[in-house]
Amino acid sequence: MGIADAFLHDILTHPDDDAPRLIYADWLDEHNDPRGEFIRVQCALAQLRDEDPRRWPLEQREQELLQEHEAKWLPKDIGNVPCVFRRGFVEEISLFTQDFPIVAERLFEQTPLQHLCLRLPIHAAEIARSREGRGWECVCQSPYLARLRELTLSFHPCLEDWRSFGESPYLANLTHLKLLPDRSLATDSIDWAVLLHRPRLHSLTLSHQILTLEDLPVLANASSLSSLRELNLNGNLLTHEAVRVLAEGRLLSQLETLHLDSNLLGDAGALTIRDWPSLPRLSRLSLGHNYIFATGVQALAEAPALSELISLDLFGNISCDAGVAALTASSRLAHLRALNLRFNGVGDEGVRRLAQSENCAQLTCLNLTANRITSAGARDLIASPHLPSLARLDLLRNDIDATEQQRLRDRFGAFVSY
């Protein structure tokens, strides 16, 4: 075993520990290998919140290194499949179910894989291979699954799939589970007895119409999900009734992150959120594409449950200037570091109110893409005394002239987009 192989063996043996990776990075630096820098950059990124301004130069450098060197850092002999690097190594990969048993050994020999994304075959030849014993049932029998922390299933499990999932002895270590099916292939309902028996689960995604309002009380009152901190219910056509059911359950009070994008909550849903009790753990809320207008945004600004938010995403709603005025006037949202108002019909008056608000002092990231902002609104941002921490500003698809674009970058730095 060569020294590089010894380093890799130590990394594979301790996949959750940064120390072996950073020791390897030092050795790579001594040999003028750019992967050393790449490992350090990604290890640093893994320690930073999404709203931390230190992320953005690191992300830029990460992409530069990947663009130049990614091909030679990919695992060998596994085919041309999508891979994601984390902390310097491939930790996420996407495969057809029938291909996993074929490449699993080679894959885990080369990578500290943590996250597996599986999808069903779509062509006749692939379907035939799946039926020859290389499908989901075979995957569930693989001991390599014990090394995973995250699993994404891009298909709707049938009753037999749920049975295989529940009977597998190798999935006990999962902390993140995502069900992202093609809605056109939806068949059986969720086997809640299997799904909810996951006491280690930290993050759960149930999206693309996999969840119904009748299902929601079972999830909202699940005592077995005691470690769950992040819940994603995007794209389930949920109405304001779902918001009420969540409030009546035991799960909501333990969540730190909640995604409810692409549903049908409307202003009624926002008004129901206003009646939620205080939720001191909830720090990130995403309500994109929910037909929320200024009245609903006003309700969100008044909600005790949202007083500890550091990130609020309202992408694709219709808050307009009145909604921005309500948000920025609310001291309940004074902890916000990231605010996404992309595609919200915001004009110069809304930007002026934002620029004049002392409650925006913590913002580090502001997305105002595709609104109705002109150079006048840009000048208000430039002159604001209340945005000392803002380091990422997205103003794409607004009508701002070149002079004000440069002044925005002079004021807020390199991470201004227009």
C-alpha positions as CSV (number, residue, x, y, z in Angstrom):
1,M,0.0,0.0,0.0
2,G,1.4,3.4,-1.1
3,I,1.2,6.5,1.1
4,A,-1.6,8.0,-0.9
5,D,-3.6,4.7,-0.5
6,A,-2.9,4.8,3.3
7,F,-4.3,8.3,3.5
8,L,-7.4,7.2,1.6
9,H,-7.9,4.1,3.8
10,D,-7.8,6.4,6.9
11,I,-10.4,8.7,5.3
12,L,-12.7,5.8,4.3
13,T,-12.4,4.4,7.8
14,H,-13.3,7.7,9.5
15,P,-15.7,9.3,7.0
16,D,-17.2,11.8,9.5
17,D,-13.8,13.1,10.7
18,D,-12.1,16.1,8.9
19,A,-8.7,15.4,10.5
20,P,-7.6,12.6,8.1
21,R,-8.7,14.7,5.2
22,L,-6.8,17.7,6.3
23,I,-3.7,15.7,7.0
24,Y,-3.9,14.3,3.5
25,A,-4.4,17.9,2.2
26,D,-1.1,18.9,3.9
27,W,0.7,16.0,2.2
28,L,-0.9,17.0,-1.2
29,D,0.3,20.6,-0.7
30,E,3.8,19.4,-0.2
31,H,3.6,17.6,-3.5
32,N,2.1,20.7,-5.3
33,D,-1.2,18.9,-5.8
34,P,-4.2,21.4,-6.0
35,R,-6.5,18.8,-4.4
36,G,-5.0,19.8,-1.1
37,E,-6.4,23.3,-1.4
38,F,-9.7,21.8,-2.7
39,I,-10.1,19.6,0.4
40,R,-9.4,22.5,2.8
41,V,-11.9,24.8,0.9
42,Q,-14.7,22.2,1.1
43,C,-14.0,21.3,4.7
44,A,-14.2,25.0,5.6
45,L,-17.5,25.3,3.6
46,A,-18.9,22.4,5.6
47,Q,-18.5,24.4,8.8
48,L,-20.3,27.6,7.6
49,R,-24.0,28.4,7.5
50,D,-25.6,29.3,4.2
51,E,-25.9,32.9,5.3
52,D,-22.2,33.3,6.3
53,P,-20.4,35.8,4.0
54,R,-17.3,33.8,4.3
55,R,-18.9,31.1,2.1
56,W,-19.0,33.0,-1.2
57,P,-15.3,33.5,-1.9
58,L,-14.8,29.9,-0.9
59,E,-17.6,28.7,-3.2
60,Q,-16.1,30.7,-6.0
61,R,-12.7,29.1,-5.5
62,E,-14.4,25.6,-5.1
63,Q,-15.9,26.0,-8.6
64,E,-12.7,27.2,-10.1
65,L,-10.8,24.1,-8.8
66,L,-13.6,21.8,-9.9
67,Q,-13.8,23.3,-13.4
68,E,-10.0,22.6,-13.9
69,H,-9.5,19.3,-12.0
70,E,-12.8,17.5,-11.4
71,A,-12.4,14.9,-14.2
72,K,-9.2,13.4,-12.6
73,W,-10.7,13.4,-9.1
74,L,-13.8,11.4,-10.0
75,P,-14.0,7.7,-9.0
76,K,-12.7,5.3,-11.7
77,D,-14.7,2.5,-13.5
78,I,-18.2,3.4,-12.3
79,G,-19.4,5.0,-15.6
80,N,-20.5,8.5,-16.4
81,V,-22.8,9.2,-13.4
82,P,-23.6,12.4,-11.5
83,C,-21.3,12.9,-8.5
84,V,-21.1,15.6,-5.8
85,F,-17.9,16.5,-3.9
86,R,-18.1,17.3,-0.2
87,R,-15.0,17.9,2.0
88,G,-12.8,17.1,-0.9
89,F,-14.2,13.7,-2.0
90,V,-17.2,12.4,-3.8
91,E,-19.9,11.9,-1.1
92,E,-23.0,11.9,-3.2
93,I,-23.8,9.9,-6.4
94,S,-26.9,9.3,-8.5
95,L,-27.6,5.9,-10.0
96,F,-30.3,3.7,-11.5
97,T,-31.3,1.1,-8.9
98,Q,-30.1,-1.8,-11.1
99,D,-26.6,-0.3,-11.4
100,F,-25.9,0.1,-7.7
101,P,-25.1,-3.6,-7.1
102,I,-22.7,-3.6,-10.1
103,V,-20.6,-0.6,-9.0
104,A,-21.0,-0.6,-5.2
105,E,-17.8,-2.3,-4.4
106,R,-15.7,-0.1,-6.7
107,L,-17.5,3.0,-5.5
108,F,-17.0,2.4,-1.7
109,E,-13.3,1.4,-2.3
110,Q,-12.6,4.9,-3.7
111,T,-15.0,7.2,-1.9
112,P,-16.3,8.0,1.6
113,L,-19.8,7.9,0.1
114,Q,-22.5,9.3,2.4
115,H,-25.4,10.1,0.1
116,L,-27.0,7.8,-2.5
117,C,-29.7,9.0,-5.0
118,L,-31.6,6.2,-6.7
119,R,-34.0,6.4,-9.6
120,L,-35.9,3.7,-11.5
121,P,-35.0,2.6,-15.1
122,I,-36.9,4.3,-17.9
123,H,-35.9,2.3,-21.0
124,A,-37.0,-1.2,-21.8
125,A,-33.6,-2.8,-21.6
126,E,-33.0,-1.2,-18.2
127,I,-36.4,-2.3,-16.9
128,A,-35.6,-5.9,-18.0
129,R,-32.3,-5.8,-16.0
130,S,-34.2,-4.5,-13.0
131,R,-36.5,-7.4,-13.2
132,E,-33.6,-9.8,-13.3
133,G,-32.8,-9.2,-9.6
134,R,-31.0,-5.9,-9.8
135,G,-33.7,-3.6,-8.6
136,W,-34.6,-1.9,-5.4
137,E,-35.1,-5.2,-3.5
138,C,-31.5,-6.1,-4.4
139,V,-30.2,-2.7,-3.3
140,C,-31.8,-3.1,0.1
141,Q,-29.9,-6.3,0.7
142,S,-26.5,-4.6,0.2
143,P,-24.3,-4.3,3.3
144,Y,-22.8,-1.1,1.7
145,L,-26.0,0.7,2.7
146,A,-24.8,0.7,6.3
147,R,-22.2,3.3,5.3
148,L,-24.8,5.8,4.1
149,R,-26.2,8.8,6.1
150,E,-28.4,10.1,3.3
151,L,-30.7,8.4,0.9
152,T,-32.8,9.9,-1.9
153,L,-35.4,7.9,-3.8
154,S,-36.6,9.5,-7.0
155,F,-39.5,7.2,-7.4
156,H,-42.7,6.4,-5.5
157,P,-42.1,3.2,-3.5
158,C,-44.8,0.6,-3.9
159,L,-45.9,-1.7,-1.1
160,E,-43.2,-4.2,-2.0
161,D,-40.6,-1.5,-2.0
162,W,-41.7,-0.3,1.5
163,R,-41.5,-3.9,2.7
164,S,-37.9,-4.2,1.4
165,F,-37.0,-0.9,3.0
166,G,-38.4,-1.9,6.3
167,E,-36.8,-5.3,6.3
168,S,-33.3,-4.1,5.4
169,P,-30.9,-4.4,8.3
170,Y,-28.5,-1.9,6.7
171,L,-30.5,1.4,6.7
172,A,-30.5,2.0,10.5
173,N,-27.8,4.8,10.2
174,L,-29.8,7.1,7.9
175,T,-30.0,10.7,9.2
176,H,-31.5,12.2,6.0
177,L,-34.2,10.6,3.8
178,K,-35.7,12.2,0.7
179,L,-38.7,10.9,-1.3
180,L,-38.8,12.8,-4.6
181,P,-40.9,10.8,-6.9
182,D,-42.1,11.5,-10.4
183,R,-45.7,12.5,-9.7
184,S,-46.8,10.8,-12.9
185,L,-45.6,7.4,-11.5
186,A,-47.3,7.7,-8.1
187,T,-48.9,4.5,-7.0
188,D,-49.3,3.3,-3.4
189,S,-49.5,5.4,-0.3
190,I,-46.7,5.8,2.3
191,D,-46.2,2.9,4.6
192,W,-46.0,5.1,7.7
193,A,-45.1,2.2,10.1
194,V,-41.9,1.7,8.1
195,L,-41.2,5.4,7.4
196,L,-41.7,6.6,11.0
197,H,-39.5,4.0,12.6
198,R,-36.4,6.2,12.1
199,P,-35.4,7.7,15.5
200,R,-32.0,8.9,14.0
201,L,-33.6,10.8,11.2
202,H,-32.5,14.4,11.3
203,S,-34.0,15.5,7.9
204,L,-37.0,14.3,6.0
205,T,-38.3,15.3,2.5
206,L,-41.7,14.2,1.3
207,S,-42.4,16.1,-1.9
208,H,-44.1,16.0,-5.3
209,Q,-47.6,15.1,-4.2
210,I,-46.5,12.1,-2.2
211,L,-48.2,13.5,0.9
212,T,-52.0,14.1,1.4
213,L,-53.8,16.1,4.0
214,E,-55.1,12.8,5.4
215,D,-51.5,11.7,5.8
216,L,-50.3,14.8,7.6
217,P,-51.7,14.2,11.1
218,V,-49.8,10.9,11.2
219,L,-46.5,12.7,10.4
220,A,-47.3,15.7,12.6
221,N,-47.8,13.6,15.7
222,A,-44.9,11.1,15.1
223,S,-43.3,10.5,18.5
224,S,-40.6,8.2,16.9
225,L,-39.1,11.1,14.9
226,S,-37.5,12.6,18.0
227,S,-34.3,13.7,16.2
228,L,-36.0,15.4,13.3
229,R,-34.9,19.0,12.8
230,E,-35.7,19.6,9.1
231,L,-38.9,18.9,7.2
232,N,-39.5,19.4,3.5
233,L,-43.1,19.2,2.2
234,N,-42.6,21.0,-1.1
235,G,-45.0,20.4,-3.9
236,N,-47.8,18.6,-2.2
237,L,-50.7,20.9,-3.1
238,L,-51.2,21.6,0.6
239,T,-53.7,24.3,1.6
240,H,-54.0,26.5,4.8
241,E,-55.5,23.4,6.5
242,A,-52.1,21.8,6.4
243,V,-50.6,24.7,8.3
244,R,-53.3,24.2,11.0
245,V,-52.6,20.4,11.2
246,L,-48.9,21.1,11.7
247,A,-49.6,23.5,14.5
248,E,-51.7,20.9,16.3
249,G,-49.0,18.2,16.1
250,R,-46.0,17.6,18.3
251,L,-43.4,17.7,15.5
252,L,-43.5,21.4,14.7
253,S,-42.0,22.5,18.0
254,Q,-38.8,20.6,17.4
255,L,-38.1,21.8,13.9
256,E,-35.3,24.1,13.0
257,T,-36.0,24.2,9.2
258,L,-39.3,23.9,7.4
259,H,-39.9,24.0,3.6
260,L,-43.4,24.4,2.3
261,D,-42.6,25.7,-1.2
262,S,-44.9,25.1,-4.2
263,N,-48.1,24.5,-2.3
264,L,-51.4,26.3,-2.1
265,L,-51.2,28.0,1.3
266,G,-52.2,31.5,0.2
267,D,-52.9,34.4,2.5
268,A,-55.1,32.1,4.6
269,G,-52.1,29.9,5.3
270,A,-50.0,32.9,6.3
271,L,-52.7,34.1,8.6
272,T,-52.8,30.6,10.2
273,I,-49.0,30.8,10.7
274,R,-49.5,34.1,12.5
275,D,-51.5,32.1,15.1
276,W,-48.8,29.6,15.7
277,P,-47.3,29.7,19.1
278,S,-43.7,30.8,19.7
279,L,-41.2,28.4,18.0
280,P,-37.8,29.2,19.4
281,R,-36.0,26.5,17.4
282,L,-37.4,27.5,14.0
283,S,-34.6,29.4,12.2
284,R,-35.3,28.7,8.5
285,L,-38.7,28.9,6.7
286,S,-39.3,28.6,3.0
287,L,-42.7,29.5,1.5
288,G,-41.9,30.0,-2.1
289,H,-44.7,29.8,-4.8
290,N,-47.7,29.8,-2.4
291,Y,-49.8,32.6,-3.7
292,I,-49.1,34.8,-0.7
293,F,-49.9,38.5,-1.2
294,A,-49.2,41.6,0.9
295,T,-51.9,40.7,3.5
296,G,-50.2,37.3,4.0
297,V,-46.7,38.8,4.3
298,Q,-48.1,41.2,6.9
299,A,-49.3,38.2,8.9
300,L,-46.0,36.5,8.6
301,A,-44.3,39.7,9.9
302,E,-46.5,39.6,13.0
303,A,-46.1,35.8,13.7
304,P,-44.5,35.0,17.1
305,A,-43.5,31.6,15.7
306,L,-41.1,33.4,13.3
307,S,-39.3,35.7,15.7
308,E,-36.1,33.6,15.7
309,L,-35.8,33.2,11.9
310,I,-32.5,33.8,10.3
311,S,-33.6,32.8,6.8
312,L,-37.0,33.6,5.1
313,D,-37.7,32.5,1.5
314,L,-40.7,34.0,-0.2
315,F,-39.6,33.4,-3.8
316,G,-42.4,33.6,-6.4
317,N,-45.1,35.3,-4.2
318,I,-46.7,38.7,-4.6
319,S,-45.6,40.6,-1.6
320,C,-45.1,43.9,-3.6
321,D,-44.0,47.1,-1.8
322,A,-46.6,46.8,0.9
323,G,-45.4,43.4,1.9
324,V,-41.8,44.5,2.0
325,A,-42.8,47.5,4.2
326,A,-44.5,45.1,6.6
327,L,-41.5,42.8,6.8
328,T,-39.0,45.5,7.3
329,A,-41.1,47.3,9.9
330,S,-41.4,44.2,12.1
331,S,-38.9,43.8,14.9
332,R,-39.9,40.1,15.1
333,L,-37.8,39.6,12.0
334,A,-34.8,41.6,13.1
335,H,-32.6,38.4,13.3
336,L,-33.0,37.8,9.5
337,R,-29.7,37.2,7.7
338,A,-31.1,35.9,4.4
339,L,-34.2,37.2,2.7
340,N,-35.4,36.0,-0.7
341,L,-37.9,38.2,-2.4
342,R,-37.2,37.0,-6.0
343,F,-40.2,37.4,-8.3
344,N,-42.3,39.3,-5.8
345,G,-43.4,42.5,-7.7
346,V,-41.2,44.7,-5.5
347,G,-40.6,48.2,-6.8
348,D,-38.5,51.2,-5.7
349,E,-40.8,52.1,-2.8
350,G,-40.3,48.7,-1.3
351,V,-36.6,48.9,-1.7
352,R,-36.6,52.4,-0.1
353,R,-38.5,51.0,2.9
354,L,-36.0,48.2,3.2
355,A,-33.0,50.5,2.9
356,Q,-34.4,52.7,5.7
357,S,-35.2,49.9,8.1
358,E,-33.0,49.4,11.2
359,N,-34.4,45.9,11.4
360,C,-32.4,44.8,8.3
361,A,-29.0,45.3,10.0
362,Q,-28.3,41.6,10.2
363,L,-28.9,40.8,6.6
364,T,-26.0,39.3,4.8
365,C,-27.9,37.9,1.8
366,L,-30.7,39.6,-0.1
367,N,-32.3,38.3,-3.3
368,L,-34.3,40.9,-5.3
369,T,-34.1,39.2,-8.7
370,A,-36.8,39.8,-11.3
371,N,-38.7,42.6,-9.6
372,R,-39.5,46.2,-10.7
373,I,-36.5,48.0,-9.3
374,T,-34.8,50.8,-11.1
375,S,-31.7,52.9,-10.6
376,A,-33.6,55.0,-8.0
377,G,-34.1,51.9,-5.8
378,A,-30.4,51.0,-6.3
379,R,-29.4,54.5,-5.0
380,D,-31.5,54.0,-1.9
381,L,-29.6,50.7,-1.2
382,I,-26.3,52.4,-1.8
383,A,-27.1,55.2,0.6
384,S,-28.6,53.0,3.3
385,P,-26.9,53.2,6.8
386,H,-28.7,50.1,7.9
387,L,-27.1,47.3,5.8
388,P,-23.6,47.0,7.3
389,S,-23.4,43.2,6.9
390,L,-24.9,42.8,3.4
391,A,-22.4,41.0,1.3
392,R,-24.5,39.1,-1.3
393,L,-27.1,41.1,-3.3
394,D,-29.0,39.6,-6.3
395,L,-30.6,42.2,-8.6
396,L,-30.8,40.3,-11.8
397,R,-33.6,41.2,-14.2
398,N,-34.2,44.7,-12.8
399,D,-33.8,48.0,-14.7
400,I,-30.6,49.4,-13.2
401,D,-28.2,51.4,-15.3
402,A,-24.4,50.6,-15.5
403,T,-23.4,53.5,-13.3
404,E,-25.5,52.4,-10.4
405,Q,-24.5,48.8,-11.0
406,Q,-20.9,49.7,-10.4
407,R,-21.7,51.8,-7.3
408,L,-23.6,48.8,-5.9
409,R,-20.6,46.7,-6.3
410,D,-18.4,49.4,-4.8
411,R,-20.7,49.6,-1.7
412,F,-21.4,45.9,-1.2
413,G,-18.5,44.0,-2.7
414,A,-17.9,41.5,-5.4
415,F,-21.0,39.3,-4.8
416,V,-23.5,41.7,-6.3
417,S,-25.4,40.3,-9.3
418,Y,-27.3,42.3,-11.8
